[in-house]
Amino acid sequence: MKWVREKSEETAKDSSSLDTAWRIHGALVDWTGKVDAKASFAFTIESAGVATTVALSGDKRMFSALEGPWQNVLYYGGIVALLIAAAFSVWVVIPRLRMRHVKNEYPNNFIYFGHLQYWKPEDLPGAIAKKDLLPVLTHQMVKMSEIAWRKHVAVKVSMWLAISGGVVLVTCGAMIRFGLTP
């Protein structure tokens, strides 16, 4: 009877661990979606900044009257910062398929759609029934976390570059407006 109780407690613990892992997996999916949305927002703002700067660079516009090396350095530095920021934002939303790895990993994994594509439909139910799902799920969670972390860092870099580029361009515009040429 003691063995049955211990086995039952172990099964409940495993079930609880698996449930917790699925919740964490769901949170990772949510965080990844949110960082993609942030990157899209950042790209929109950065693109608008580049477009505004280009529009203000036309004939007889603010940035058409650059004088001296400082204004030129600030102007081009600001544009480059905004362009690099936009590139980081685009990099974030590019899908991470891990194409070089999934074919080698699929025999032990079936959570990610990249792994599932290699499975035969008739073999998958047996694999799911036989396999301890917790290691499979935690492997996927670690891979998703690595991707989410890189995406969050890239969005942060993108936003800081955009802010820096904007501040530099505003400084350049103020120098032009008030005739400041060191």
N, C-alpha and C positions, 0 to 999 in steps of 0.2 A: 504494500500500500504506500509505503514511504517513497518508493521508486516512482510510482505513478504521480504522486504529488510533486516530486522534484521535476519530473519530466513536464508536468503541466505548468509549473512555475517557469521552467526554462522556455517552453513554447510561448508563454505570455510575454516573457522578457524579449524574445526574438521578435514577436509580433509588435511589441511596443517600439523596439529599435527600428524595425522596418517602417513603421508608421512615422516615426520621427524623421527618418531619412527621407521619406517621400515629402514630408512638410518642408524640409530644408531644400530638397530638389525644387519644389514649387516656388520657394522664396528665391532661389537662384534664377529660375525662369522669369520671375517678376522683376528682379533687379536687372537682368540682362535687357528685358524689354524697356525698362525705364531709362537705362543708360543709352539705348538706341534712340529713344525719344529726345533725351537731352542733346545727343549729338545732332539730331535733325534740327532741333531748335537752334543750337549753336551755329550750324552750317547756314541756316537762314539768316541769322544776324550777321555772320561774317560775310556772306555773299552780299547782303545789303550794304555793309560797310565798304566793300570793294567797289560795288556799283556806284555808291554815292561819291566815293573818292574819284572814280573815273569821270563821273558826270561833272564834278567840280574841277576837273583838270582840263576841261574844254577851253576853247579860245575865249579870252576875257573873263574867265572864271577864276575863283580863288587860287587854285593850285597851278594856274598857267603862269603865274608871276613869281616863280621861285627865284630867289636871289641868294647867292652865296652857298658855300658848301654845307652849312648847318641845315638850312632849309631843304636842300636836296637830300642830305643824309636822312633827315627826319621823314621826309615824304616817301622816299623809296623804302626806307626801313619799315615804316608803318604799313605800306602796301605788302611788302614781303611777309611781315608778321601776320597780316590778315590772310594772305594766301596759304601760308603754312598752317595756320589755325584751321582754315577750311579743309585742307588736305587731311589733317588729323581727324576732323569730324567725319569726313567721308570714309576714312580708314575704319572708324568705329562701326559704321553700319554695313560694311562689307561682310557678308556671311562667312563664318568660320566653319568650314566643313571638315577640316583635318583630313583631307583626301589621301595623304600619304600614309596615314596610320590606321584608318578604320578597317581596311581589308585584313590586316594582320591581327587586329584586336577582336574582330567579330565573333570568333568561335567561343569567346568567354564573355561576350557582352551582347545585350539586346535591348537596351533602354533607348539608345540614340538611333534615330532613323538612318544614319549613315551605316550603322552596324546591321540594322534590320534588312537592308537591301541585299545583303549577301546570304541571308538565311533562306532555306527552302521552306515554304509554308508548312509542309508536313513534318519538318524536323523541329520547328520552333516550339510547338506546345510541349513536347517532351523535354526539351532543354529548359524551358521555363519551369516545368514541374520538378525536374531533378536538381536544378541549380539552387544554391543558397542565394537568394536575391539580394541580401544586404551587401556582399562584396561587389556585385555587379552594379548596384545602385550607387554605392560610395565611389566606385571608379568613375562613373559618369559625373557625379557631383564634383569630384576633384578636377576633372577636365573642364567642366562648366565654370568652376570657380577661377581657374587659370585664365580662361577667356574673358570672363566678366571683369576680373581685376585689370587685365590689360586694357579693356575697353574703358573702364572708369579712369584709369591713369591718362589715357589718350584724350578723353573729354576734358579732363582737368587741364592738361597741357594746352589743348585747343582754346579753352576759355581764357587762360592766362595770356596766351599769345594774342588773342583777339582784344582783350582789355589793354594790353601793352601797345598793340598796334593802333588802337583807337586813341589812347592817350597821346601817343607820339604824333599822330595825324592832327589831333586837336591842338597840340603844342605848335606844330608847324603852321597850322591855319592861324593861330593867334599871332605868331611871329610875322606872318605875311600881313595880317590885318592891321597890326600896330607898327609895322615897318621895322621890326627888330631883326637886324642882321649883325651878329657878332663878328 
